[in-house]
């Protein structure tokens, strides 16, 4: 498979601030690639470099095999969808979508035909004459997508495009974006700070932290086999067992992680089980969340969180457990992931 985007030791500095620090990675043509991380981690800077809104301070950036450094945005085979959609309020939907083609001096009949085709692609064929003010948030997001797709880019950049939507609509649009990606077959690069969004849509995810990439992997690998403490904590909020407690449990101070859903709360007097780790602590809180319940337990200097599916046995135990009560926590050896320092 061809490489759509390649970063080779790319840095972007703003004075003494290293927004991006010698980052290298590739994105395959046709891939849904997400860049995940907290604010200020370097993911949006990377997207802006791809779009041409910024230029690298150091390193090499290629798009579709061609060196892109110094190439202006309008000469790149790339389009960007922003969080605020940036639609023109005085234009109707059709003119908004056709705007880029108008700038490129595409004849009126042809650009409107292409704009209507793009609107059909995002399931808005009957909204051409409406203004942005007459649309819902989800519909405005689709118009922004159509405007980006009408130019038929080989790479579509999406900068937190669902951030302004409510949770239910955001989940719906995640499904629709994935379906659209499969239908178009072009490269999607998606920036988000929402781990659930990245896990649900991506082929691969790059986790950014302080201008560097901590790990690149498939969603499943990233979730079940985090490489570093940051990835374990940021993606799925695993319990990271620190050196002192780790040494007490395993005999070595190497930090490890265990996912909340792999930990079971049991009565304090439960006998240990072969092939499992077990430790006692004091309950801080039990939160009922509907399908699950979240249990926080103080173990020495650490708080360990278990997330248990709501069932008859679990709910019966939780109902008779009070804050301050001693309980046992158990997890299988196979669910422990050793982390890099």
Residue, then its C-alpha position, 0 to 999 in steps of 0.5 A: x500500500x502506498x504512503x499518503x503522508x510521511x513525517x521524517x524527524x519533523x519539528x515545529x518550534x515557536x521560539x523556545x517552545x517545541x510544539x512538535x519535537x522530531x516526530x516521525x510516522x507514516x499514514x497509508x493511503x486510504x487509512x483512517x488515521x487518528x492523532x489523539x492527545x491532550x491540548x498542547x500535545x502536538x496533534x493539531x500542529x501536525x495537522x496544520x503542517x499537513x494542511x500547509x497552514x504551518x511549515x516545519x522548523x526542521x525535518x521533512x514532510x511528504x504528501x503522496x510521495x512529494x516533498x510538501x514543505x513550502x508548498x501553499x495549502x491551495x496547491x496541496x491535494x488536501x482539504x480540512x474540516x474544522x470544529x467550527x465548520x466555518x460556513x458562510x452565513x450569508x450563503x445557502x448550503x449549495x453556494x457554501x459547498x460550491x465555494x471552493x470550485x468557484x474560487x478555482x473558476x469552475x463553470x457555474x453549471x459544473x460546480x453546482x452539479x458537483x456540489x449537489x453530488x457532494x451533498x447527496x454523498x453526505x445525505x443532504x440532497x434536499x437542503x441545498x437552498x437552506x442557510x446554515x442558520x436553518x440547519x442543526x449542528x449535525x447538518x452543518x457538520x455534514x455541509x462542512x464535510x461536503x464542502x471539503x469533499x467537493x474538491x475531491x482531495x486524496x487526503x481529508x483532514x478533520x480537526x475535532x469536527x464533532x467537538x461542538x455536538x452533543x453526545x448522542x449526535x456525536x456518536x451517530x456522526x462517528x458511525x456516519x464518518x466511518x461509513x463515508x470513509x469506507x465508501x470514498x476510500x480516501x485517506x482520513x486524518x482525524x484529530x481528537x482529544x476524545x479517546x472513545x472517538x479515536x478507538x471507535x473509528x480509527x484503523x490506527x492511532x498515534x498518541x501524542x504527548x508533549x510534542x512527541x508520539x508515545x505509541x502508534x497502534x491499532x485501537x485494540x492493541x493500544x487499549x490492551x497493550x499500552x507501551x507507556x504509563x501515559x498511554x495506559x492512563x490516557x487511553x481507557x484510564x487503566x490503573x497504573x500500579x506504581x513501583x512500591x505497590x508493584x514490588x509488593x505484588x510482583x517482587x519487582x518495582x517495574x510499573x504495570x497497568x491493569x484495566x478497570x474492567x479486569x478487576x473484581x471486587x470480593x469480600x475481604x476474607x476471600x481465599x487467593x486464587x491460582x493465576x491471579x493477583x489479589x490485594x486488600x484495601x478500603x472502599x472509598x466510593x461505589x458509583x452506580x452507572x447503570x450497566x456498570x458500577x465504578x468502585x474506588x479502593x484505597x490500597x496503600x498510597x494508591x487508589x485502584x478503580x474497578x469497573x464491574x458489569x451490573x449483575x445480581x452477584x455484583x449488585x448484591x455485594x455492592x449493596x452491602x459494602x460501605x465506604x471504609x469497608x475492607x475488600x479484596x481486589x483480584x485480577x488475572x496475571x494475563x491482564x497485567x501489562x508491564x510499562x516502559x519507564 
